[in-house]
Amino acid sequence: MSGGSKHDKDGDDEQHAGYAWLAFCVIGMVSSLTLYGLALEYATSGGRTLHEISFVFVTTSIYSMTAFIARWLFGEKPTTISKYHMLVLSCTSIASTYTSVRSLRYVIYPVQVLFKSCKPVPVLLFNKLLGKRYPFRKYVNVMIITSGVALFMGGGTSSSANNSGGESTLIGAIMLSTSLCFDGATGAYEDKLMGKDHVGPFDLMYNIQFGKAVISFITLVAVNQLGMFVSTLQNDAFVLILLGLTGALGQVFVFVTISKFGALNCALIGLCRKMLSLVLSFLLYGHTLNAIQSVGLCLAIVAMIANFYEKGGKKKPKADENAEAPPEENIPLMDMQDEEANNSENEGADDTPKGNIKSLLDLEEDESSSGEKRVDMKRRVELKENSV
């Protein structure tokens, strides 16, 4: 892919493809992912419930088709990673997506968005077990975000209208915590695989999302939920297709934005998108905040902004462009501040259309293997934090 060659020698180098491209990327990324969040909240509020397995099957089917077409358009080569390893990623990813969407039966959508900002917690724990180390400021950033989310959830009403009360909030928090743990496990396992093999972003998206579609369909058949699936399509087909299309397009725009303007600018656009989603959610769905929740919200947002500025200062000296990353950093996984609404589509993208995409640009053929994997992993992390 020729458009990404300017980034190949350094994953942090920035470029500017012109204001027309910038407007296209900003409008496309913000509009698609914001619309995804609004549609997800509509489908899970006002007494409405979303059949989660049907949701996963429809959306992942659309993600798979989108990734298949994009993989062909960008000429990505099939990965050498075994289907068994891809299946493991699909299983952990679908568990994260299911629990994340299920939580919306118990808590409001803004809680989900903020709670996903705590994604660095399970990532830190899983990678700590693998022997990785992080600077002290990472731990401080995580503590501030976690404290803000705790104040937001515990300082007032944060439960869904479908299930009100403190018990509902607790169940929602448990489900979101479970989702984050599966998401952290997915990321840690991806890191392990990416240490050995290279995989294109849309190739990985296709393999994981296709696996999730197959698993969800088998689940529908195994638990005798095909009737519920048909009923869900009759009542909510438009919403499900809208969620699938906006989530998939959001991932494509994230990829294009990073390839044209770099990961740092993409992170800034993603941060603005999250704030816009929160504002629109409060305005359109009538959520109220008390003083304690307002403090918690401000703490979480300030921590996310601080994390962005920290990434903005990570510029390598020219003399060290080809140097290996220091072992204690080992690719800043703690820079992930969700996803955006999954989710991956793990917001509903996760994981990321929660697709948990890895490499973001094709590297020069003459680049060393170790440098290729290092840049590839760096950009995958940046993409995951802007996923749905």
Disulfide bonds with the S-S distance in Angstrom:
none
